Amino acid sequence: MSVPVSLWTGVAVTLKQAMTPEFKLYQKQVVANCKALSTALVDFGYKIVTGGSDNHLILVDLRKQDTDGGRAEKVLEKCAIACNKNTCP
C-alpha cells in the first residue's frame, strides 16, 4: 500500500510544530487547566472517577448527581467544552 506524499508532509509539519517551545508550553497549560477544572469539580461535590487528572481528560461520575451524561454533554458543548458521555465503572 502506497502512502500519499501529502500525508507524510502533514505528519512532518505536525512533528515540527510539536517540537517548538511554544507547543510544549501550550500542552503544559492544557494539562494545568484540566487539573484546575478537575479540582473545581471536586470542590463543587462531583466525584472524579480517577481522583484527578494527569492529562487532558476528566471522567466525572454523575450517578449521584441530579443529571446524566447526555444532559451534561449538551450543556458543556454550549459552553464550548468538548465532551462525550461514557459509562462509569
Beta strands, then each sheet from edge to edge (+ up, - down):
strand 1: 47-48
strand 2: 60-61
sheet 1: 1+ 2-
end
